[in-house]
């Protein structure tokens, strides 16, 4: 199996940080590029237009700041990378992006910031394992 592109979902959690470290090391070893993604929450349509626009802008900016810190790290290591802000159901967004972008591997943390959600619904990581067409490496 040739690994040319690795998708790395990030949320700033400790497990996400470990996944980034692993993905950077792996990308360096195999000569792969990295695709960092962050899935921002969808906003409820009941907000007024101005409030909705302001909230969306703030969430996108937060995601972009987080993502660009990882792209900068990869660049410092001499690894080609790209950042994408996703929206919607996190598990589906990750799996669909990996498929659409022809990623060869997903490297992700075993837990993220939404651990309570994981207790109630099953972890995002578990759902990505079920949905993804490519291999998924889970970092603890």
PyMOL commands that set and color helices and strands:
alter all, ss='L'
color gray80, all
select helices_A, chain A and resi 14-30+49-76+90-100+115-121+124-131
alter helices_A, ss='H'
color red, helices_A
select strands_A, chain A and resi 5-9+33-40+81-87+105-109+135-139
alter strands_A, ss='S'
color yellow, strands_A
deselect
rebuild
show_as cartoon
